[in-house]
Amino acid sequence: MITITTAVTITMIVTMFAFYFGQYLGRNDKVEVLVDSMLTRLEKDGYIKTKKNEKGETELIPIKDLTNGG
């Protein structure tokens, strides 16, 4: 049988691991690369439509602009 102390210790360790793993994944450069990759793949596969704005940034085209405006 597992003791309360062991259960609490395991829970604290797992929680700390999850927190620091989230901090590691949450860095802006990694998130930016992930989002760019995802949008590129979705556009390539035909699931979304995008366009470049004046600044060279990619923008999503709203569905109403792709249809008859309705």
Backbone bond lengths (Angstrom), bond angles and torsions (degrees), N, CA, C in turn:
res aa  C-N    CA-C-N  psi(-1)  N-CA   C-N-CA  omega(-1)  CA-C   N-CA-C  phi
1 M - - - 1.443 - - 1.530 108.36 -
2 I 1.308 116.47 139.59 1.464 121.71 -178.99 1.528 109.14 -85.96
3 T 1.297 115.73 136.87 1.466 118.88 -178.79 1.522 110.52 -83.50
4 I 1.301 116.25 163.78 1.465 121.66 179.13 1.527 110.09 -61.44
5 T 1.314 117.27 -41.75 1.463 121.57 -178.99 1.527 110.63 -61.49
6 T 1.306 117.36 -42.90 1.456 121.39 179.21 1.524 110.63 -65.27
7 A 1.319 117.08 -43.47 1.461 121.39 -179.58 1.527 110.91 -63.42
8 V 1.331 117.41 -43.31 1.464 121.55 179.42 1.527 110.18 -65.72
9 T 1.318 117.26 -41.49 1.466 121.41 179.89 1.526 110.64 -63.24
10 I 1.312 117.23 -45.37 1.473 121.40 178.82 1.528 109.89 -62.20
11 T 1.328 117.35 -43.40 1.463 121.57 179.95 1.526 110.75 -62.60
12 M 1.322 117.82 -42.35 1.462 121.32 179.50 1.529 111.15 -64.86
13 I 1.316 116.98 -41.59 1.462 120.63 -179.95 1.531 110.68 -65.02
14 V 1.313 116.74 -44.67 1.465 120.56 179.95 1.531 110.32 -64.88
15 T 1.326 117.26 -40.26 1.460 121.12 178.85 1.523 111.10 -64.26
16 M 1.318 117.09 -43.24 1.469 120.28 178.17 1.529 110.86 -64.61
17 F 1.326 117.02 -40.65 1.461 120.52 177.37 1.529 110.45 -61.12
18 A 1.330 117.30 -46.07 1.465 121.29 -179.65 1.531 110.82 -62.28
19 F 1.319 117.30 -40.63 1.462 121.34 179.61 1.531 110.92 -62.53
20 Y 1.319 117.49 -50.67 1.455 120.43 -177.62 1.529 112.24 -70.62
21 F 1.313 117.23 -30.45 1.459 120.23 174.80 1.524 110.01 -66.85
22 G 1.324 116.94 -40.31 1.464 121.62 175.87 1.518 111.81 -64.43
23 Q 1.313 117.22 -39.14 1.466 120.92 176.34 1.520 110.45 -63.26
24 Y 1.313 116.82 -41.07 1.460 121.29 179.49 1.525 111.05 -64.43
25 L 1.316 117.29 -45.06 1.464 120.89 -179.20 1.520 112.28 -73.33
26 G 1.312 117.12 -23.55 1.458 121.28 -175.38 1.509 115.29 -82.33
27 R 1.293 118.34 2.72 1.458 119.98 178.35 1.529 109.33 -61.60
28 N 1.312 117.62 139.98 1.467 122.36 -174.96 1.521 113.20 -58.39
29 D 1.319 118.15 -40.31 1.454 119.18 -177.22 1.523 111.49 -65.79
30 K 1.315 117.89 -38.27 1.458 120.84 179.04 1.529 111.06 -71.03
31 V 1.317 116.63 -40.18 1.463 120.78 179.59 1.523 109.49 -66.53
32 E 1.321 117.33 -41.64 1.460 121.10 -179.69 1.525 111.09 -62.21
33 V 1.309 117.11 -42.45 1.466 121.39 178.30 1.530 110.08 -64.31
34 L 1.319 116.84 -42.68 1.459 121.24 -179.92 1.518 111.81 -63.25
35 V 1.338 116.83 -46.38 1.468 120.75 -179.24 1.523 110.32 -65.43
36 D 1.320 117.63 -43.45 1.462 120.85 178.91 1.523 110.96 -60.47
37 S 1.317 116.26 -43.80 1.459 121.06 178.59 1.529 111.71 -62.82
38 M 1.342 115.69 -43.06 1.463 120.09 -179.16 1.533 111.02 -65.15
39 L 1.350 117.61 -45.67 1.461 120.29 179.92 1.525 111.66 -64.74
40 T 1.317 117.35 -38.98 1.467 121.13 177.84 1.521 110.49 -62.20
41 R 1.314 116.11 -44.26 1.471 120.12 -179.56 1.529 111.64 -66.25
42 L 1.338 116.79 -43.36 1.465 120.16 179.45 1.526 111.26 -63.30
43 E 1.331 117.23 -39.07 1.462 120.11 178.24 1.526 110.82 -68.34
44 K 1.312 116.63 -42.17 1.468 121.36 179.42 1.525 111.22 -60.76
45 D 1.339 116.72 -38.96 1.460 121.38 -179.17 1.526 112.94 -82.57
46 G 1.337 117.78 -3.41 1.461 121.34 175.43 1.518 115.52 85.87
47 Y 1.317 118.65 15.17 1.463 121.15 -179.06 1.526 112.87 -84.76
48 I 1.343 117.51 -25.72 1.461 121.55 178.92 1.522 108.90 -136.50
49 K 1.334 115.57 162.08 1.457 121.99 174.16 1.523 107.80 -120.11
50 T 1.325 116.64 139.04 1.458 121.26 -179.52 1.520 109.93 -132.81
51 K 1.334 114.41 165.44 1.458 120.94 173.26 1.520 107.88 -145.65
52 K 1.321 116.68 159.12 1.468 122.49 177.38 1.525 108.57 -92.64
53 N 1.348 116.50 136.24 1.456 119.81 176.03 1.528 109.95 -90.66
54 E 1.345 116.76 -173.04 1.465 121.23 -177.20 1.526 112.43 -63.12
55 K 1.317 117.17 -29.33 1.462 121.79 -178.72 1.527 112.33 -83.98
56 G 1.324 117.18 -4.53 1.456 120.75 -178.27 1.511 113.83 87.99
57 E 1.334 116.48 6.97 1.463 120.82 179.49 1.523 109.70 -86.69
58 T 1.305 116.45 148.70 1.460 122.19 179.59 1.518 109.52 -84.03
59 E 1.344 115.92 130.87 1.462 121.77 177.41 1.523 108.93 -120.97
60 L 1.325 115.76 144.88 1.459 120.53 174.36 1.520 109.35 -78.14
61 I 1.318 116.88 141.80 1.462 121.33 176.57 1.520 107.66 -92.00
62 P 1.345 118.62 124.45 1.468 120.82 179.04 1.529 111.24 -62.03
63 I 1.318 116.63 150.25 1.456 122.41 -178.50 1.529 111.04 -60.24
64 K 1.332 116.66 -38.32 1.476 119.43 -177.86 1.526 111.49 -62.50
65 D 1.346 118.11 -26.85 1.462 121.09 176.92 1.518 111.46 -77.30
66 L 1.315 118.27 -20.25 1.456 121.86 -179.78 1.526 111.91 -89.04
67 T 1.331 116.22 -20.67 1.458 120.66 179.75 1.528 108.57 -101.12
68 N 1.296 117.16 -161.22 1.451 121.87 -179.53 1.515 113.67 -80.50
69 G 1.325 118.09 17.54 1.440 121.39 179.13 1.505 113.26 87.53
70 G 1.278 118.57 1.94 1.450 121.81 -174.79 1.455 112.43 -97.09
